[in-house]
Amino acid sequence: MTTPRLGIYGGTFDPPHLGHLILAETAADTLRLDRVLFVPAGTPPHKAAATLRSAAEHRLAMVRLAIEGNPRFALSRVDLDRPGPHYSVDMLHLLRDEHRGAELFFLIGADSLADLPTWSRPRELIGLACLGVMRRPGAAPDLDALEREIPGLHRRMMWLDAPTIDIAASDLARRIAAGRSVRYQVPDDVCLYIEEHGLYRNEP
């Protein structure tokens, strides 16, 4: 029997946008993934709770709307249904137990790869999942230095080449607060949800 290949795509998704979807679809194709799990973050250790603009249930609802209709995409609330601190390595342990027998691929950006030595238990993390690393403009991690700090990293990572989509959730939130359109940058159903629930209107 073929081993299932499962992509893990974590993030605040506040709000989810087309860049997220394009990167996930690229990862599914490049890494031959059976499924990509979108995992909205609880409180990421590298971000203050105040930087989360929307409540968890709003972020979950928006991701659900964003990925609807793509059979390779699924939503997981594993990071929201556990106590903090919300370290990625602990989330991967839970998902490995939940999806026994699957090969895990943790999707991150090249900017996050550069910071990987500062994460909690990075050697343990790459033992749980291979890394699918998305190239980012201006991000050029020193791979030799990373290999010295996290031995075996080279063997556990693959580069993903996706179209460069310069969309940032923080910019979208500011546009919404200013009364500007974000159409064609977020899925239509997410756009409607944001309007119906009055999200991001008080963004500074």
C-alpha positions as CSV (number, residue, x, y, z in Angstrom):
1,M,0.0,0.0,0.0
2,T,1.3,3.5,-0.9
3,T,2.3,5.7,2.0
4,P,0.0,8.8,2.2
5,R,1.9,12.1,1.8
6,L,0.5,14.9,4.0
7,G,1.4,18.6,3.7
8,I,1.2,20.7,6.9
9,Y,0.6,24.4,6.2
10,G,0.5,26.4,9.4
11,G,-0.1,30.1,9.8
12,T,-2.4,32.8,11.4
13,F,-4.4,33.1,8.1
14,D,-5.6,36.5,9.3
15,P,-7.1,36.7,6.6
16,P,-6.3,33.8,4.3
17,H,-5.6,35.0,0.8
18,L,-4.9,33.8,-2.7
19,G,-1.1,33.6,-2.1
20,H,-1.7,31.0,0.6
21,L,-3.8,28.9,-1.8
22,I,-1.3,29.2,-4.7
23,L,1.6,28.1,-2.5
24,A,-0.4,25.2,-1.1
25,E,-1.4,24.0,-4.6
26,T,2.2,24.3,-5.7
27,A,3.3,22.2,-2.8
28,A,0.7,19.6,-3.5
29,D,1.9,19.3,-7.1
30,T,5.7,19.5,-6.4
31,L,5.7,17.1,-3.5
32,R,3.0,14.8,-4.8
33,L,0.9,15.4,-1.7
34,D,-2.4,13.5,-1.2
35,R,-3.6,16.3,1.1
36,V,-2.6,19.7,2.4
37,L,-3.8,20.4,5.9
38,F,-4.3,24.1,6.7
39,V,-3.5,24.6,10.4
40,P,-4.6,28.0,11.8
41,A,-2.2,28.9,14.6
42,G,-3.1,29.3,18.2
43,T,-0.7,31.9,19.6
44,P,2.6,31.5,17.7
45,P,5.6,31.9,20.1
46,H,7.2,34.4,17.8
47,K,4.1,36.7,17.7
48,A,2.4,38.5,20.5
49,A,-1.2,37.6,21.0
50,A,-2.1,41.2,20.2
51,T,-1.0,40.7,16.6
52,L,-3.8,38.2,16.0
53,R,-6.5,40.5,14.6
54,S,-9.3,38.0,14.5
55,A,-10.7,35.5,16.9
56,A,-9.8,31.8,16.2
57,E,-13.4,30.9,15.1
58,H,-13.3,33.7,12.5
59,R,-10.0,32.5,11.2
60,L,-11.2,28.9,11.0
61,A,-14.3,30.0,9.2
62,M,-12.4,32.0,6.7
63,V,-9.9,29.1,6.0
64,R,-12.9,26.7,5.6
65,L,-14.4,29.1,3.0
66,A,-11.1,29.6,1.2
67,I,-10.3,25.9,0.7
68,E,-13.8,24.8,-0.1
69,G,-14.0,22.9,-3.4
70,N,-10.4,21.7,-3.5
71,P,-10.4,18.0,-2.6
72,R,-6.6,18.1,-1.8
73,F,-7.1,20.8,0.9
74,A,-8.4,20.2,4.4
75,L,-8.7,22.1,7.7
76,S,-7.2,21.1,11.1
77,R,-7.9,22.8,14.4
78,V,-5.2,20.8,16.2
79,D,-3.2,23.9,17.1
80,L,-6.3,25.7,18.4
81,D,-7.6,22.9,20.5
82,R,-4.5,22.5,22.7
83,P,-2.9,24.6,25.5
84,G,0.1,26.7,24.7
85,P,2.9,27.4,24.2
86,H,2.1,26.6,20.5
87,Y,5.4,25.2,19.2
88,S,5.4,23.7,15.7
89,V,7.2,20.6,16.9
90,D,4.5,19.7,19.3
91,M,1.8,20.3,16.7
92,L,3.7,17.9,14.4
93,H,3.8,15.2,17.1
94,L,0.0,15.5,17.4
95,L,-0.6,15.3,13.7
96,R,1.8,12.3,13.4
97,D,-0.3,10.5,16.0
98,E,-3.5,11.5,14.3
99,H,-2.3,10.4,10.8
100,R,-0.4,7.3,11.6
101,G,1.6,5.9,8.7
102,A,1.5,9.2,6.7
103,E,4.7,10.9,5.6
104,L,4.6,14.5,6.8
105,F,5.8,17.6,4.9
106,F,6.0,20.8,6.8
107,L,5.5,23.8,4.5
108,I,7.5,27.0,5.4
109,G,8.9,30.0,3.7
110,A,12.6,30.6,3.1
111,D,12.5,33.4,5.6
112,S,11.3,31.0,8.3
113,L,13.9,28.5,7.3
114,A,16.6,31.1,8.1
115,D,15.2,31.4,11.6
116,L,14.8,27.6,12.2
117,P,17.7,27.3,14.6
118,T,15.8,29.7,17.0
119,W,12.7,27.5,17.0
120,S,11.9,25.0,19.7
121,R,13.7,21.6,19.1
122,P,14.5,22.1,15.4
123,R,16.4,18.7,15.1
124,E,13.4,16.9,16.5
125,L,11.1,18.9,14.1
126,I,13.0,17.7,11.0
127,G,12.8,14.2,12.3
128,L,9.0,14.4,12.3
129,A,8.6,16.0,8.9
130,C,10.4,16.9,5.7
131,L,10.5,20.6,5.0
132,G,8.9,22.0,1.8
133,V,10.5,25.4,1.6
134,M,8.9,28.1,-0.4
135,R,11.3,30.5,-2.1
136,R,10.7,34.1,-1.1
137,P,12.0,37.3,-2.7
138,G,15.0,38.6,-0.8
139,A,15.3,35.5,1.5
140,A,18.6,33.7,0.9
141,P,19.3,31.5,4.0
142,D,22.9,30.4,4.6
143,L,22.4,26.7,4.0
144,D,25.8,25.7,5.1
145,A,25.4,27.5,8.4
146,L,22.0,26.0,8.9
147,E,23.4,22.5,8.3
148,R,26.0,23.0,10.9
149,E,23.4,24.1,13.5
150,I,20.8,21.5,12.4
151,P,22.7,18.4,11.1
152,G,20.8,16.5,8.5
153,L,18.7,19.5,7.4
154,H,19.9,19.2,3.7
155,R,18.5,15.7,3.4
156,R,15.2,16.7,4.9
157,M,14.2,19.7,2.8
158,M,13.0,20.4,-0.7
159,W,12.6,23.7,-2.5
160,L,9.2,24.8,-3.9
161,D,9.0,27.2,-6.8
162,A,5.7,29.1,-6.9
163,P,4.6,32.3,-8.7
164,T,5.7,35.3,-6.7
165,I,2.5,36.6,-5.1
166,D,3.2,39.8,-3.1
167,I,0.2,39.7,-0.8
168,A,0.5,40.2,2.9
169,A,-2.3,39.6,5.4
170,S,-1.3,42.8,7.3
171,D,-1.6,44.9,4.2
172,L,-5.0,43.4,3.4
173,A,-6.2,44.3,6.9
174,R,-5.0,47.9,6.5
175,R,-6.7,48.1,3.1
176,I,-10.0,46.9,4.6
177,A,-9.7,49.4,7.5
178,A,-9.2,52.2,4.9
179,G,-12.3,51.1,3.0
180,R,-10.4,49.9,0.0
181,S,-11.1,46.7,-2.0
182,V,-9.3,43.4,-1.5
183,R,-11.2,41.7,-4.2
184,Y,-9.1,39.3,-6.3
185,Q,-6.6,39.1,-3.4
186,V,-8.8,37.0,-1.2
187,P,-11.4,34.4,-2.3
188,D,-14.8,35.9,-2.9
189,D,-16.5,34.0,-0.1
190,V,-13.8,35.2,2.3
191,C,-14.4,38.7,1.1
192,L,-18.1,38.4,1.9
193,Y,-17.4,36.9,5.3
194,I,-15.1,39.8,6.2
195,E,-17.8,42.3,5.2
196,E,-20.6,40.4,7.0
197,H,-18.7,40.2,10.3
198,G,-17.0,43.7,10.1
199,L,-13.5,42.3,10.4
200,Y,-10.4,44.5,10.3
201,R,-12.3,47.7,10.4
202,N,-10.3,49.0,13.4
203,E,-6.9,48.1,12.0
204,P,-4.4,51.0,12.6
